[in-house]
């Protein structure tokens, strides 16, 4: 079972940037796609950005489009989320996840990394 470990979260002022990293213990090609989700207190977990492991096709939630960029490094088995122009409403725990098929459930999941944006 491939394990995922996130890093890069922290406290940043509004308008600032952070880069999250997701390290996979095995090849990310074992997944059809990788994604970043987030969960704010009292809210449901939501998909933020997704990238296919072959081809690199991307998808972004409307709330982050134009500010966040998802990318992958197949050789390093890592997925990144560059977050710019951060807003207080981006505050959440960010999770990395893989999906083995194009329409299946997401999993495995990482343990999450906290992102806090102060106003």
C-alpha positions as a printed NumPy array, in Angstrom:
array([[  0.   ,   0.   ,   0.   ],
       [  1.448,   3.339,  -1.079],
       [  1.531,   5.842,   1.783],
       [  1.239,   9.607,   1.342],
       [  2.869,  12.241,   3.551],
       [  2.083,  15.943,   3.258],
       [  4.33 ,  18.81 ,   4.291],
       [  4.636,  22.554,   3.788],
       [  1.69 ,  23.888,   5.737],
       [  1.957,  26.78 ,   8.149],
       [  0.779,  30.237,   9.126],
       [  0.813,  32.95 ,   6.485],
       [ -0.712,  36.403,   6.114],
       [ -3.44 ,  37.053,   3.593],
       [ -1.944,  37.622,   0.169],
       [  0.989,  35.361,   0.906],
       [  2.043,  32.057,  -0.613],
       [  2.726,  28.505,   0.497],
       [  3.836,  25.386,  -1.339],
       [  2.51 ,  22.058,  -0.15 ],
       [  4.283,  18.821,  -0.969],
       [  2.952,  15.268,  -1.   ],
       [  5.509,  12.464,  -0.95 ],
       [  4.405,   8.992,  -2.015],
       [  6.198,   5.91 ,  -0.667],
       [  5.844,   4.253,  -4.072],
       [  5.247,   5.168,  -7.669],
       [  2.458,   7.68 ,  -8.231],
       [  1.789,   5.839, -11.49 ],
       [ -0.032,   3.296,  -9.342],
       [ -2.726,   5.981,  -9.24 ],
       [ -4.83 ,   7.3  , -12.084],
       [ -4.892,  10.723, -10.466],
       [ -3.627,  12.611,  -7.422],
       [ -5.431,  15.42 ,  -5.693],
       [ -5.424,  17.922,  -2.897],
       [ -8.516,  18.208,  -0.741],
       [ -9.124,  20.471,   2.234],
       [-11.368,  20.513,   5.276],
       [-12.137,  23.622,   7.278],
       [-13.592,  23.419,  10.807],
       [-17.27 ,  22.542,  10.692],
       [-17.236,  21.981,   6.938],
       [-17.108,  18.971,   4.668],
       [-13.895,  17.946,   2.968],
       [-13.74 ,  19.425,  -0.53 ],
       [-11.674,  18.764,  -3.628],
       [ -9.286,  21.644,  -4.301],
       [ -7.217,  20.451,  -7.264],
       [ -6.614,  17.256,  -9.19 ],
       [ -3.974,  16.093, -11.656],
       [ -3.769,  12.918, -13.716],
       [ -0.528,  11.019, -13.336],
       [ -0.232,  10.451, -17.073],
       [ -0.868,  13.437, -19.289],
       [ -1.015,  15.89 , -16.401],
       [ -4.576,  17.034, -16.982],
       [ -5.694,  19.331, -14.177],
       [ -8.907,  20.41 , -12.479],
       [ -9.426,  23.211,  -9.958],
       [-12.267,  24.182,  -7.7  ],
       [-13.708,  27.555,  -8.681],
       [-12.68 ,  28.988,  -5.321],
       [ -8.954,  28.483,  -6.063],
       [ -8.813,  28.799,  -9.835],
       [ -6.129,  31.267, -10.888],
       [ -4.478,  31.23 ,  -7.446],
       [ -3.469,  27.59 ,  -6.886],
       [ -1.401,  25.344,  -9.147],
       [ -1.108,  21.578,  -8.822],
       [  1.905,  19.821, -10.308],
       [  3.674,  16.486, -10.12 ],
       [  7.207,  15.153, -10.3  ],
       [  6.897,  11.572, -11.455],
       [ 10.592,  10.838, -10.938],
       [ 10.391,  11.936,  -7.28 ],
       [  6.899,  10.513,  -6.72 ],
       [  5.733,  13.878,  -5.424],
       [  2.742,  16.099,  -5.98 ],
       [  2.761,  19.8  ,  -5.16 ],
       [  0.223,  22.52 ,  -4.539],
       [  1.48 ,  26.062,  -5.063],
       [ -0.891,  28.428,  -3.303],
       [ -0.682,  32.141,  -4.072],
       [ -2.804,  35.123,  -3.048],
       [ -3.999,  33.203,  -0.017],
       [ -7.193,  34.292,   1.705],
       [ -8.434,  33.665,   5.25 ],
       [-11.099,  31.374,   3.788],
       [ -8.316,  29.098,   2.536],
       [ -7.622,  28.152,   6.158],
       [ -8.068,  24.383,   6.47 ],
       [ -6.307,  21.07 ,   6.85 ],
       [ -5.044,  20.077,   3.405],
       [ -4.928,  16.405,   2.463],
       [ -3.219,  14.614,  -0.38 ],
       [ -4.984,  11.608,  -1.889],
       [ -4.636,   9.188,  -4.752],
       [ -7.272,   7.467,  -6.846],
       [ -6.573,   4.223,  -8.652],
       [ -9.327,   4.505, -11.231],
       [-10.789,   7.434, -13.114],
       [-14.106,   7.338, -11.261],
       [-13.406,   5.472,  -8.035],
       [-13.203,   6.71 ,  -4.462],
       [-10.191,   8.674,  -3.274],
       [ -7.733,   6.77 ,  -1.116],
       [ -5.192,   6.367,   0.333],
       [ -5.048,   9.675,   2.192],
       [ -2.206,  11.464,   3.876],
       [ -2.399,  12.673,   7.461],
       [ -2.989,  16.295,   6.434],
       [ -1.133,  19.539,   6.894],
       [ -2.592,  22.658,   8.511],
       [ -2.746,  25.896,   6.534],
       [ -3.749,  29.01 ,   8.444],
       [ -4.182,  32.352,   6.693],
       [ -4.438,  35.393,   8.926],
       [ -6.238,  38.561,   7.881]])
